């Protein structure tokens, strides 16, 4: 019985290495967006990136980078949590949640789930696609 409890505790405590790696990717991406570091973002997003923003608009890399440039240095805090990640035929499929708060964290500005598709590239990861959907305040937990 004690052996089983120790095994269960270890399984709960040990984070999935891929989820941890994708969390680091997301943290780096969020920092680059906040800083307006377009050179870093160019490394993280594939030239042919395509996605769907949480408002439903289809975006390509150029459009998304315009949004990032306008929001750089904004008075907000981004909190991105990777919920799951799995590798499928050379791609990594990432599900996560992004919350944007006021700088003092007193108010939630937006809350959404995202789905990102990444592939390995020399020295790291590159996002090739993504989609987001807003979480209504009435259902946010």
NUDO-813617 format. One line per field, with one value per residue: residue in three letters; x, y, z of N, C-alpha, C, O in turn. Coordinates in nm, 4 decimals, decimal comma. Atoms other than C-alpha are relative to their C-alpha. Layout:
BEGIN
code ALA / ...
n.px X / ...
n.py Y / ...
n.pz Z / ...
ca.px X / ...
ca.py Y / ...
ca.pz Z / ...
c.px X / ...
c.py Y / ...
c.pz Z / ...
o.px X / ...
o.py Y / ...
o.pz Z / ...
END
This chain:
BEGIN
code UNK / UNK / UNK / UNK / UNK / UNK / UNK / UNK / UNK / UNK / UNK / UNK / UNK / UNK / UNK / UNK / UNK / UNK / UNK / UNK / UNK / UNK / UNK / UNK / UNK / UNK / UNK / UNK / UNK / UNK / UNK / UNK / UNK / UNK / UNK / UNK / UNK / UNK / UNK / UNK / UNK / UNK / UNK / UNK / UNK / UNK / UNK / UNK / UNK / UNK / UNK / UNK / UNK / UNK / UNK / UNK / UNK / UNK / UNK / UNK / UNK / UNK / UNK / UNK / UNK / UNK / UNK / UNK / UNK / UNK / UNK / UNK / UNK / UNK / UNK / UNK / UNK / UNK / UNK / UNK / UNK / UNK / UNK / UNK / UNK / UNK / UNK / UNK / UNK / UNK / UNK / UNK / UNK / UNK / UNK / UNK / UNK / UNK / UNK / UNK / UNK / UNK / UNK / UNK / UNK / UNK / UNK / UNK / UNK / UNK / UNK / UNK / UNK / UNK / UNK / UNK / UNK / UNK / UNK / UNK / UNK / UNK / UNK / UNK / UNK / UNK / UNK / UNK / UNK / UNK / UNK / UNK / UNK / UNK / UNK / UNK / UNK / UNK / UNK / UNK / UNK
n.px 0,0828 / -0,0872 / -0,0692 / 0,0930 / 0,0172 / -0,1217 / 0,0025 / 0,1024 / -0,0490 / -0,1067 / 0,0628 / 0,0644 / -0,1026 / -0,0879 / 0,0669 / -0,0265 / -0,1104 / 0,0429 / 0,0814 / -0,0946 / -0,0716 / 0,0931 / 0,0229 / -0,1150 / 0,0195 / 0,1055 / -0,0517 / -0,0896 / 0,0831 / 0,0695 / -0,0989 / -0,0354 / 0,1144 / 0,0042 / -0,1150 / -0,0002 / -0,1218 / 0,0438 / -0,1024 / 0,0265 / 0,1274 / -0,0252 / -0,0559 / 0,1005 / 0,1135 / -0,0354 / 0,0350 / 0,1339 / 0,0951 / 0,1396 / 0,0754 / 0,1296 / -0,0038 / 0,1137 / 0,1180 / 0,0475 / -0,0686 / -0,1120 / -0,1218 / -0,1265 / -0,1113 / -0,0134 / 0,1118 / -0,0218 / -0,1123 / 0,0517 / 0,0684 / -0,1040 / -0,0685 / 0,0893 / 0,0216 / -0,1290 / -0,0161 / 0,1308 / 0,0206 / 0,0703 / -0,0793 / 0,0485 / -0,0188 / 0,0277 / -0,0171 / 0,0147 / 0,0847 / -0,0422 / -0,0841 / -0,0303 / -0,0676 / 0,0698 / -0,0642 / -0,0974 / 0,0554 / 0,0454 / 0,1316 / 0,0006 / 0,1218 / -0,0336 / 0,0908 / -0,0662 / 0,0737 / -0,0635 / 0,0430 / -0,0582 / -0,1353 / 0,0056 / 0,0740 / 0,1277 / 0,1127 / -0,0220 / 0,0337 / 0,0492 / -0,0234 / 0,0272 / -0,0718 / -0,0690 / -0,0509 / -0,1151 / -0,0669 / -0,1418 / -0,0901 / -0,1412 / -0,0865 / -0,1356 / -0,0185 / 0,1185 / 0,1350 / 0,0578 / 0,1446 / 0,0489 / 0,1418 / 0,0611 / 0,1374 / 0,0393 / 0,1429 / 0,0175 / 0,0750 / 0,0925 / -0,0202 / 0,0940 / -0,0442 / -0,1398 / -0,0227
n.py -0,1196 / -0,1181 / -0,0071 / -0,0550 / -0,1429 / -0,0695 / -0,0018 / -0,0962 / -0,1348 / -0,0318 / -0,0219 / -0,1307 / -0,1030 / -0,0068 / -0,0644 / 0,0523 / -0,0797 / -0,0771 / -0,1112 / -0,0960 / -0,0654 / -0,0910 / -0,1109 / -0,0899 / -0,0655 / -0,1006 / -0,1100 / -0,0777 / -0,0679 / -0,1097 / -0,1038 / -0,0666 / -0,0832 / -0,1137 / -0,0875 / -0,0434 / 0,0560 / 0,0569 / 0,0947 / 0,1252 / 0,0522 / 0,0535 / 0,1341 / 0,0870 / 0,0167 / 0,0396 / -0,0970 / 0,0300 / 0,0126 / -0,0403 / 0,0270 / -0,0628 / -0,0749 / 0,0308 / -0,0699 / 0,0682 / -0,0463 / 0,0786 / -0,0813 / 0,0572 / -0,0485 / -0,1453 / -0,0618 / 0,0250 / -0,0831 / -0,1362 / -0,0031 / 0,0050 / -0,1292 / -0,0981 / 0,0293 / 0,0078 / -0,0918 / -0,0335 / 0,0018 / 0,1242 / 0,1168 / 0,1204 / 0,1244 / 0,1106 / 0,1310 / 0,1130 / 0,1018 / 0,1297 / -0,0028 / 0,1342 / 0,0021 / 0,0799 / -0,0022 / -0,1071 / -0,1273 / -0,0020 / -0,0621 / -0,0587 / -0,0652 / -0,0844 / -0,1075 / -0,1304 / -0,1046 / -0,1316 / -0,0776 / -0,1331 / 0,0098 / 0,0292 / 0,1265 / -0,0215 / 0,0235 / 0,0876 / -0,0682 / 0,1011 / 0,1379 / 0,0831 / 0,1242 / -0,0011 / 0,1246 / -0,0355 / 0,1082 / -0,0329 / 0,1005 / -0,0217 / -0,0653 / -0,0033 / -0,0662 / -0,0309 / 0,0245 / -0,1008 / 0,0144 / -0,0024 / -0,0300 / -0,0165 / -0,0483 / -0,0339 / -0,0252 / -0,0681 / 0,0654 / -0,0984 / -0,0227 / 0,0809 / 0,1385 / 0,0044 / 0,0556
n.pz 0,0000 / -0,0071 / 0,1291 / 0,0981 / -0,0301 / 0,0432 / 0,1458 / 0,0412 / -0,0316 / 0,0957 / 0,1312 / -0,0044 / -0,0156 / 0,1160 / 0,1136 / 0,1326 / 0,0555 / 0,1167 / -0,0507 / -0,0598 / 0,1096 / 0,0659 / -0,0925 / 0,0181 / 0,1297 / -0,0168 / -0,0828 / 0,0855 / 0,1004 / -0,0686 / -0,0308 / 0,1263 / 0,0378 / -0,0933 / 0,0293 / 0,1403 / 0,0586 / 0,1262 / 0,0459 / -0,0703 / 0,0488 / 0,1343 / -0,0197 / -0,0609 / 0,0900 / 0,1363 / 0,1041 / 0,0496 / -0,1115 / 0,0162 / -0,1204 / -0,0227 / -0,1260 / -0,0879 / 0,0499 / 0,1198 / 0,1215 / 0,0513 / -0,0013 / 0,0436 / -0,0824 / 0,0129 / -0,0731 / -0,1422 / -0,0444 / -0,0143 / -0,1304 / -0,1040 / -0,0048 / -0,0626 / -0,1418 / -0,0695 / -0,1121 / -0,0549 / -0,1446 / -0,0293 / -0,0358 / 0,0667 / -0,0750 / 0,0911 / -0,0628 / 0,0905 / -0,0618 / 0,0530 / 0,1194 / 0,0496 / 0,1283 / 0,1005 / 0,1318 / 0,0126 / -0,0460 / -0,1388 / -0,0152 / -0,1334 / -0,0470 / -0,1137 / -0,0403 / -0,0095 / -0,0724 / -0,0032 / -0,1154 / -0,0146 / -0,0546 / -0,1443 / -0,0096 / -0,0681 / 0,0901 / 0,1145 / 0,1247 / 0,0932 / -0,0409 / 0,1171 / 0,0238 / 0,1284 / 0,0569 / 0,0822 / 0,0724 / 0,0125 / 0,0560 / -0,0350 / 0,0975 / -0,0532 / -0,1284 / -0,0792 / 0,0499 / 0,0877 / 0,0056 / 0,1375 / 0,0006 / -0,1310 / -0,0075 / -0,1358 / -0,0207 / -0,1282 / -0,1062 / -0,0578 / -0,1438 / -0,0759 / -0,0098 / -0,0400 / -0,1334
ca.px 0,0000 / 0,2749 / 0,4634 / 0,1556 / 0,1057 / 0,4686 / 0,4337 / 0,1125 / 0,2702 / 0,5751 / 0,3523 / 0,1610 / 0,4788 / 0,6675 / 0,5662 / 0,5420 / 0,8734 / 0,7011 / 0,4469 / 0,7328 / 0,9217 / 0,6133 / 0,5539 / 0,9067 / 0,8337 / 0,5128 / 0,6886 / 0,9581 / 0,6965 / 0,4983 / 0,8137 / 0,9035 / 0,5524 / 0,5585 / 0,9034 / 0,8143 / 1,1135 / 1,0243 / 1,3572 / 1,2821 / 0,9215 / 1,0498 / 1,2423 / 0,9352 / 0,6794 / 0,7091 / 0,7049 / 0,3843 / 0,2121 / -0,1681 / -0,4134 / -0,7483 / -0,7584 / -0,9937 / -1,2275 / -1,2625 / -1,0376 / -0,8039 / -0,4462 / -0,1152 / 0,2274 / 0,2428 / -0,0997 / -0,0203 / 0,3125 / 0,1289 / -0,0898 / 0,2192 / 0,3899 / 0,0859 / 0,0595 / 0,4329 / 0,5045 / 0,1347 / 0,0053 / -0,0919 / 0,0369 / 0,0053 / -0,0387 / -0,0112 / -0,0590 / 0,0047 / -0,2669 / -0,1476 / 0,1062 / 0,1548 / 0,3726 / 0,2004 / 0,3959 / 0,6684 / 0,4376 / 0,3574 / -0,0050 / -0,0400 / -0,3566 / -0,3371 / -0,5056 / -0,4072 / -0,5229 / -0,4430 / -0,4633 / -0,4143 / -0,0570 / -0,1596 / -0,3525 / -0,6676 / -0,8778 / -0,8977 / -0,8876 / -0,9307 / -0,9383 / -0,9063 / -0,8097 / -0,5574 / -0,4417 / -0,0908 / 0,0850 / 0,4645 / 0,7447 / 1,1086 / 1,3539 / 1,7258 / 1,7825 / 1,4209 / 1,0563 / 0,8603 / 0,4857 / 0,3141 / -0,0483 / -0,2770 / -0,6311 / -0,7907 / -1,1395 / -1,2568 / -1,3802 / -1,6948 / -1,6655 / -1,9694 / -1,7892 / -1,4323 / -1,2958
ca.py 0,0000 / 0,2478 / 0,1608 / 0,2383 / 0,5717 / 0,6681 / 0,5723 / 0,7746 / 1,0761 / 1,0580 / 1,0335 / 1,3444 / 1,5366 / 1,4552 / 1,7050 / 1,5874 / 1,6943 / 1,8045 / 2,0152 / 2,1754 / 2,2478 / 2,4018 / 2,6116 / 2,7523 / 2,8235 / 3,0081 / 3,2107 / 3,3146 / 3,4010 / 3,6109 / 3,7956 / 3,8690 / 3,9994 / 4,2225 / 4,3579 / 4,4037 / 4,1849 / 4,1256 / 3,9520 / 3,6901 / 3,6550 / 3,6007 / 3,3006 / 3,1636 / 3,2001 / 3,0221 / 3,2377 / 3,0643 / 3,0899 / 3,1007 / 3,1215 / 3,2292 / 3,5011 / 3,4727 / 3,7221 / 3,4927 / 3,6818 / 3,4800 / 3,6019 / 3,5413 / 3,6139 / 3,9717 / 4,0607 / 3,9020 / 4,0836 / 4,4127 / 4,3332 / 4,2477 / 4,5754 / 4,7765 / 4,5982 / 4,5963 / 4,7522 / 4,7582 / 4,7995 / 4,4337 / 4,1041 / 3,7871 / 3,4538 / 3,1549 / 2,8006 / 2,4966 / 2,2435 / 1,9606 / 1,8867 / 1,5847 / 1,4997 / 1,3714 / 1,2888 / 1,5444 / 1,8227 / 1,9245 / 2,0052 / 2,2375 / 2,3286 / 2,6159 / 2,9050 / 3,2708 / 3,5299 / 3,8999 / 4,1105 / 4,4767 / 4,5488 / 4,5362 / 4,2113 / 4,3686 / 4,3025 / 4,0283 / 4,1852 / 3,8701 / 3,4963 / 3,2420 / 2,8873 / 2,8369 / 2,5550 / 2,5923 / 2,3743 / 2,3722 / 2,1968 / 2,1498 / 2,3741 / 2,4211 / 2,4961 / 2,5143 / 2,5332 / 2,7217 / 2,7867 / 2,7045 / 2,7527 / 2,8470 / 2,9223 / 3,0786 / 3,1021 / 3,3379 / 3,2035 / 3,3902 / 3,5436 / 3,3436 / 3,0127 / 3,1062 / 2,9148
ca.pz 0,0000 / 0,0943 / -0,2250 / -0,4341 / -0,2551 / -0,3173 / -0,6838 / -0,7174 / -0,5463 / -0,7750 / -1,0827 / -0,9773 / -0,8903 / -1,2111 / -1,4824 / -1,8410 / -2,0029 / -2,3251 / -2,1344 / -1,9388 / -2,2619 / -2,4226 / -2,1085 / -2,1459 / -2,5145 / -2,4199 / -2,1498 / -2,3975 / -2,6581 / -2,4094 / -2,3021 / -2,6662 / -2,7342 / -2,4243 / -2,5191 / -2,8860 / -2,9772 / -3,3398 / -3,4122 / -3,1473 / -3,2638 / -3,6197 / -3,4863 / -3,3075 / -3,5896 / -3,9251 / -4,2374 / -4,3456 / -4,0063 / -4,0189 / -3,7356 / -3,6029 / -3,3362 / -3,0393 / -3,2050 / -3,5069 / -3,7510 / -3,9712 / -3,9307 / -4,0987 / -3,9541 / -4,0872 / -3,9446 / -3,6096 / -3,5879 / -3,6438 / -3,3433 / -3,1379 / -3,2332 / -3,1271 / -2,7910 / -2,7068 / -2,3690 / -2,2870 / -1,9351 / -1,8909 / -1,7568 / -1,9653 / -1,7915 / -2,0245 / -1,8945 / -2,1095 / -2,0323 / -2,2590 / -2,5294 / -2,7493 / -3,0426 / -3,3575 / -3,6720 / -3,6091 / -3,4892 / -3,1342 / -3,0562 / -2,7583 / -2,5705 / -2,3260 / -2,1568 / -2,1881 / -1,9390 / -1,9699 / -1,6537 / -1,5759 / -1,4650 / -1,0976 / -1,1634 / -1,0190 / -1,3289 / -1,5897 / -1,9371 / -2,1438 / -2,0996 / -2,3789 / -2,4656 / -2,7436 / -2,9669 / -3,1128 / -3,3688 / -3,3540 / -3,5366 / -3,4541 / -3,6287 / -3,5823 / -3,2168 / -3,1037 / -3,1988 / -3,4608 / -3,4512 / -3,7800 / -3,6774 / -3,3956 / -3,2932 / -2,9881 / -2,8463 / -2,5735 / -2,2427 / -2,1370 / -1,7902 / -1,6809 / -1,7432 / -1,6403 / -1,3446
c.px 0,0872 / 0,0750 / -0,0876 / -0,0201 / 0,1215 / 0,0062 / -0,0998 / 0,0455 / 0,1087 / -0,0583 / -0,0660 / 0,1050 / 0,0856 / -0,0737 / 0,0392 / 0,1093 / -0,0409 / -0,0858 / 0,0917 / 0,0763 / -0,0899 / -0,0343 / 0,1146 / -0,0107 / -0,1022 / 0,0476 / 0,0948 / -0,0753 / -0,0710 / 0,0954 / 0,0386 / -0,1131 / -0,0029 / 0,1107 / -0,0019 / 0,1228 / -0,0350 / 0,1031 / -0,0224 / -0,1296 / 0,0150 / 0,0625 / -0,1072 / -0,1192 / 0,0493 / -0,0421 / -0,1432 / -0,1041 / -0,1398 / -0,0745 / -0,1354 / 0,0050 / -0,1259 / -0,1283 / -0,0553 / 0,0699 / 0,1113 / 0,1207 / 0,1159 / 0,1095 / 0,0104 / -0,1083 / 0,0195 / 0,1141 / -0,0408 / -0,0723 / 0,1030 / 0,0721 / -0,0848 / -0,0155 / 0,1294 / 0,0089 / -0,1305 / -0,0090 / -0,0836 / 0,1002 / -0,0638 / 0,0342 / -0,0426 / 0,0307 / -0,0228 / -0,0762 / 0,0363 / 0,0872 / 0,0263 / 0,0615 / -0,0731 / 0,0703 / 0,0898 / -0,0492 / -0,0338 / -0,1290 / -0,0131 / -0,1355 / 0,0378 / -0,1067 / 0,0821 / -0,0929 / 0,0824 / -0,0632 / 0,0538 / 0,1353 / 0,0006 / -0,0775 / -0,1362 / -0,1202 / 0,0427 / -0,0475 / -0,0543 / 0,0439 / -0,0349 / 0,0767 / 0,0690 / 0,0430 / 0,1121 / 0,0590 / 0,1438 / 0,0755 / 0,1417 / 0,0687 / 0,1366 / 0,0049 / -0,1264 / -0,1296 / -0,0471 / -0,1501 / -0,0467 / -0,1483 / -0,0540 / -0,1428 / -0,0309 / -0,1505 / -0,0186 / -0,0777 / -0,0918 / 0,0215 / -0,0918 / 0,0445 / 0,1444 / 0,0111 / 0,1338
c.py 0,1260 / 0,0168 / 0,0609 / 0,1491 / 0,0806 / 0,0098 / 0,1042 / 0,1425 / 0,0416 / 0,0288 / 0,1362 / 0,1102 / 0,0168 / 0,0636 / -0,0679 / 0,0868 / 0,0849 / 0,1192 / 0,1069 / 0,0765 / 0,1003 / 0,1184 / 0,1003 / 0,0753 / 0,1130 / 0,1191 / 0,0884 / 0,0799 / 0,1199 / 0,1142 / 0,0770 / 0,0906 / 0,1256 / 0,1010 / 0,0549 / -0,0485 / -0,0756 / -0,0988 / -0,1362 / -0,0630 / -0,0595 / -0,1385 / -0,0987 / -0,0297 / -0,0333 / 0,1077 / -0,0200 / -0,0162 / 0,0460 / -0,0351 / 0,0676 / 0,0649 / -0,0292 / 0,0717 / -0,0594 / 0,0414 / -0,0968 / 0,0914 / -0,0776 / 0,0627 / 0,1523 / 0,0733 / -0,0134 / 0,0853 / 0,1462 / 0,0173 / 0,0029 / 0,1339 / 0,1060 / -0,0241 / -0,0056 / 0,1053 / 0,0399 / -0,0187 / -0,1228 / -0,1077 / -0,1206 / -0,1213 / -0,1151 / -0,1314 / -0,1085 / -0,1091 / -0,1408 / 0,0224 / -0,1444 / 0,0109 / -0,0964 / 0,0195 / 0,1216 / 0,1380 / -0,0123 / 0,0802 / 0,0438 / 0,0635 / 0,0816 / 0,1032 / 0,1281 / 0,0973 / 0,1271 / 0,0794 / 0,1423 / -0,0169 / -0,0327 / -0,1281 / 0,0143 / -0,0341 / -0,0891 / 0,0714 / -0,0963 / -0,1377 / -0,0874 / -0,1318 / 0,0140 / -0,1409 / 0,0406 / -0,1253 / 0,0448 / -0,1126 / 0,0338 / 0,0734 / 0,0066 / 0,0776 / 0,0291 / -0,0389 / 0,1168 / -0,0260 / 0,0140 / 0,0327 / 0,0134 / 0,0491 / 0,0283 / 0,0204 / 0,0632 / -0,0880 / 0,1058 / 0,0101 / -0,0892 / -0,1446 / -0,0139 / -0,0525 / 0,0420
c.pz 0,0000 / -0,1315 / -0,1072 / 0,0217 / -0,0433 / -0,1524 / -0,0509 / 0,0248 / -0,0982 / -0,1375 / -0,0062 / 0,0006 / -0,1252 / -0,1183 / -0,1309 / -0,0625 / -0,1205 / 0,0421 / 0,0592 / -0,1085 / -0,0725 / 0,0902 / -0,0104 / -0,1332 / 0,0145 / 0,0829 / -0,0801 / -0,1046 / 0,0621 / 0,0320 / -0,1262 / -0,0472 / 0,0860 / -0,0327 / -0,1428 / -0,0740 / -0,1280 / -0,0557 / 0,0659 / -0,0495 / -0,1402 / 0,0065 / 0,0456 / -0,0904 / -0,1402 / -0,0991 / -0,0481 / 0,1095 / -0,0404 / 0,1271 / 0,0000 / 0,1377 / 0,0809 / -0,0418 / -0,1279 / -0,1284 / -0,0391 / -0,0065 / -0,0599 / 0,0863 / -0,0023 / 0,0801 / 0,1501 / 0,0542 / 0,0134 / 0,1321 / 0,1121 / 0,0126 / 0,0686 / 0,1502 / 0,0806 / 0,1098 / 0,0652 / 0,1502 / 0,0385 / 0,0392 / -0,0691 / 0,0856 / -0,0909 / 0,0694 / -0,1041 / 0,0735 / -0,0472 / -0,1227 / -0,0407 / -0,1379 / -0,0931 / -0,1334 / -0,0212 / 0,0394 / 0,1480 / 0,0056 / 0,1447 / 0,0280 / 0,1225 / 0,0282 / 0,0156 / 0,0700 / -0,0054 / 0,1135 / -0,0101 / 0,0694 / 0,1492 / 0,0304 / 0,0693 / -0,0882 / -0,1151 / -0,1260 / -0,1046 / 0,0471 / -0,1196 / 0,0070 / -0,1344 / -0,0380 / -0,0951 / -0,0629 / -0,0237 / -0,0681 / 0,0446 / -0,1146 / 0,0645 / 0,1309 / 0,0790 / -0,0683 / -0,0840 / -0,0075 / -0,1447 / -0,0081 / 0,1406 / -0,0117 / 0,1463 / 0,0043 / 0,1363 / 0,0975 / 0,0598 / 0,1505 / 0,0836 / 0,0163 / 0,0436 / 0,1427 / 0,0525
o.px 0,0634 / 0,0925 / -0,0406 / -0,0244 / 0,1075 / 0,0452 / -0,0688 / 0,0237 / 0,1112 / -0,0113 / -0,0611 / 0,0861 / 0,1379 / -0,1653 / 0,1494 / 0,0926 / 0,0078 / -0,0726 / 0,0721 / 0,0972 / -0,0457 / -0,0589 / 0,0915 / 0,0192 / -0,0783 / 0,0148 / 0,0911 / -0,0406 / -0,0732 / 0,0599 / 0,0539 / -0,0876 / -0,0172 / 0,0895 / 0,0759 / 0,1684 / -0,0518 / 0,0659 / -0,0156 / -0,1351 / -0,0521 / 0,0441 / -0,0992 / -0,1902 / 0,1362 / -0,1394 / -0,2134 / -0,2084 / -0,1558 / -0,0454 / -0,1745 / 0,0254 / -0,2248 / -0,2378 / -0,1583 / 0,0457 / 0,1854 / 0,1108 / 0,1246 / 0,0813 / 0,0260 / -0,0793 / 0,0006 / 0,1049 / 0,0109 / -0,0575 / 0,0896 / 0,1004 / -0,0330 / -0,0370 / 0,1249 / -0,0261 / -0,1337 / 0,0729 / -0,1956 / 0,2204 / -0,1841 / 0,1452 / -0,1616 / 0,1394 / -0,1299 / -0,0351 / 0,0274 / 0,0795 / 0,0527 / 0,0298 / -0,1021 / 0,0683 / 0,0811 / 0,0286 / -0,0583 / -0,1355 / -0,0041 / -0,1849 / 0,1128 / -0,2100 / 0,1884 / -0,2066 / 0,2036 / -0,1853 / 0,1497 / 0,1599 / 0,0901 / -0,0993 / -0,1932 / -0,2312 / 0,1491 / -0,1639 / -0,1493 / 0,1417 / -0,1456 / 0,1794 / 0,0194 / 0,0554 / 0,0869 / 0,0589 / 0,1689 / 0,0330 / 0,1746 / 0,0395 / 0,1491 / -0,0213 / -0,1173 / -0,1379 / -0,0018 / -0,1931 / -0,0145 / -0,1974 / 0,0064 / -0,1839 / 0,0255 / -0,2134 / 0,0405 / -0,1609 / -0,0435 / 0,0488 / -0,0544 / -0,0021 / 0,1920 / -0,0688 / 0,1710
o.py 0,2183 / 0,1289 / 0,1425 / 0,2261 / 0,1901 / 0,1131 / 0,1812 / 0,2301 / 0,1565 / 0,1185 / 0,2017 / 0,2139 / 0,1256 / 0,0028 / -0,1213 / 0,2085 / 0,1969 / 0,2279 / 0,2261 / 0,1971 / 0,2097 / 0,2281 / 0,2212 / 0,1945 / 0,2247 / 0,2336 / 0,2109 / 0,1942 / 0,2283 / 0,2311 / 0,1990 / 0,1995 / 0,2362 / 0,2221 / 0,1444 / 0,0166 / -0,1975 / -0,1931 / -0,2394 / -0,1841 / -0,1569 / -0,2195 / -0,2177 / -0,1278 / 0,0355 / 0,1795 / 0,0774 / -0,0776 / 0,1468 / -0,1360 / 0,1364 / -0,0025 / -0,0794 / 0,0281 / -0,0141 / -0,0184 / -0,1459 / 0,2054 / -0,1998 / 0,1452 / 0,2146 / 0,1703 / 0,0822 / 0,1384 / 0,2165 / 0,1197 / 0,0801 / 0,1784 / 0,1892 / 0,0707 / -0,0205 / 0,2214 / 0,1303 / -0,0874 / -0,1101 / -0,0945 / -0,1437 / -0,1340 / -0,1365 / -0,1493 / -0,1169 / -0,1537 / -0,2366 / 0,1259 / -0,2309 / 0,1005 / -0,2104 / 0,1288 / 0,1890 / 0,2333 / -0,1219 / 0,1942 / -0,0377 / 0,1444 / 0,0350 / 0,1107 / 0,1279 / 0,1192 / 0,1245 / 0,0920 / 0,1687 / -0,1188 / -0,1029 / -0,1624 / -0,0845 / -0,0525 / -0,0703 / 0,1101 / -0,0643 / -0,1531 / -0,0790 / -0,1425 / 0,0832 / -0,2299 / 0,1065 / -0,2327 / 0,1480 / -0,2282 / 0,1485 / 0,0515 / -0,0237 / 0,1978 / 0,0917 / -0,1393 / 0,2300 / -0,1385 / 0,1118 / 0,0710 / -0,0338 / 0,1048 / -0,0344 / 0,0551 / 0,0174 / -0,1697 / 0,2036 / -0,0898 / -0,1302 / -0,2137 / -0,1261 / -0,0197 / 0,0048
o.pz -0,0780 / -0,1792 / -0,1865 / -0,0743 / -0,0979 / -0,2069 / -0,1418 / -0,0588 / -0,1422 / -0,2075 / -0,1103 / -0,0630 / -0,1494 / -0,1736 / -0,1438 / -0,0712 / -0,1361 / -0,0141 / 0,0356 / -0,0963 / -0,1075 / 0,0400 / -0,0104 / -0,1398 / -0,0313 / 0,0519 / -0,0680 / -0,1341 / 0,0039 / 0,0167 / -0,1219 / -0,0987 / 0,0340 / -0,0284 / -0,1757 / -0,1680 / -0,1269 / -0,1255 / -0,0009 / -0,0710 / -0,1740 / -0,0844 / 0,0151 / -0,0681 / -0,1938 / -0,0761 / -0,0754 / 0,0871 / -0,1094 / 0,1914 / -0,0943 / 0,2386 / 0,0275 / -0,0063 / -0,1779 / -0,2332 / 0,0460 / -0,0517 / -0,0480 / 0,1732 / 0,1027 / 0,1501 / 0,2253 / 0,1649 / 0,1002 / 0,1987 / 0,2070 / 0,1238 / 0,1432 / 0,2256 / 0,2027 / 0,0888 / 0,1488 / 0,2114 / 0,0879 / 0,0158 / -0,0564 / 0,1373 / -0,1139 / 0,1243 / -0,1643 / 0,1806 / 0,0296 / -0,1889 / 0,0428 / -0,2162 / -0,0565 / -0,1899 / -0,1238 / 0,0382 / 0,1983 / -0,0405 / 0,2365 / -0,0506 / 0,2082 / -0,0384 / 0,0778 / 0,0282 / 0,0160 / 0,1221 / -0,0825 / 0,1339 / 0,1965 / 0,1466 / 0,1155 / -0,0383 / -0,1740 / -0,1360 / -0,1759 / 0,1202 / -0,1727 / 0,0740 / -0,2233 / 0,0460 / -0,1959 / -0,0028 / -0,0860 / -0,0682 / 0,0747 / -0,2322 / 0,1831 / 0,1340 / 0,1846 / -0,1390 / -0,0671 / -0,0331 / -0,2122 / -0,1143 / 0,2369 / -0,1135 / 0,2360 / -0,0957 / 0,2341 / 0,0581 / 0,1169 / 0,2171 / 0,1934 / 0,1068 / 0,0603 / 0,2304 / 0,1638
END
